[in-house]
């Protein structure tokens, strides 16, 4: 008979610092302990959930004495919802932790030769800063400790909100989300109320059954709203009635789409988005440039901070008007067009064909004639032959996914030998790995983090490089 592991409770633990991935850090007899939702200065009792040779992990059982820095979380869903984990941490301390994260990844762990890192660019808004949110319908919502699951009806177990961390099949029913401005919350609550009143079934991710699957809300600074309703199967009568009810209740929805997604995962990148009512896109504006955002378009989810991020990028590129610029992982061509006025020619490359089509439309609408865009896998398109055909880049700007760049891409970049590079990253760890390769021929001249996501540990980082 297997012996049950002994429960480990640590009392009066003093939290010392903010650590990686949004956790806090303490030391117990020389062993590092990582604790979620803790603030430096807290004295807490901790239940250990993982014990390894060099570290432990745990969660707070009781706050014995709160830190003088600790703030009261503003969201009622804090602690269960996987987002906004740093709510108890003052914003200034969040910024310090992100600045330290960039230093640790590039210098302490990456051992890169880096000049003094410029102060992180803060976000003017720390709530309602996102322009896109996705909510999930579920027959199996998160049941709270003070609820009797057996006493709940099937409909009372329905939820519409965000997945709970560590539980792929559990969704936290969201009453109010502080990430996206009105009418995001109102739309979500109305749809749930309508669905329950009209007997529409929510998705069961384990059994793959149910009618309502996901909903995506996109908003713009100008107040335009796009709603994408995702259904697991077609039911024309029920779908039409729901979409008509939504359109009547929320005339501010300027773009209403639906998707029938019967596959195993929630991604709609390979699905047909059908326009039900309104315009085919919403639009964002930046320095007089107009950017089309369709249902599948990538656009930075913090619009105001995106402008600051691109401004740092353009500053680091130090363009004079004569350069050929390659914008790798260009998305819908926002950075490419943002720097085009200061460049001779810009070549944008992106994996998603729909994004490239949007980039071409955006460039045409903006009267930009010196940008060319190409779709395909970066390592397949960005070849020596491509560089020979389109001209050697004077400057390369790259903004890859979290995983960073493929070694083949790094090789072609080094062969192309641009005078300067600007590397924008949402993951300083993979950025540091890639920079180690690039620094074979380049030196880092500037580094500046940008906070795109307040109350989370995520940070964008911009690095400028110059050929040795």
Beta strands, then each sheet from edge to edge (+ up, - down):
strand 1: 9-14
strand 2: 17-18
strand 3: 24-28
strand 4: 31-35
strand 5: 43-51
strand 6: 55-65
strand 7: 118-121
strand 8: 132-138
strand 9: 159-164
strand 10: 167-173
strand 11: 212-219
strand 12: 225-231
strand 13: 253-260
strand 14: 274-278
strand 15: 282-286
strand 16: 289-293
strand 17: 324-328
strand 18: 345-350
strand 19: 371-375
strand 20: 395-398
strand 21: 420-425
strand 22: 442-450
strand 23: 460-467
sheet 1: 1+ 5- 6+ 4+ 3- 2+
sheet 2: 7+ 22+ 23- 21+ 20+ 17+ 18+ 19+
sheet 3: 10+ 9- 8+ 11- 12+ 13+ 14-
sheet 4: 15+ 16-
end
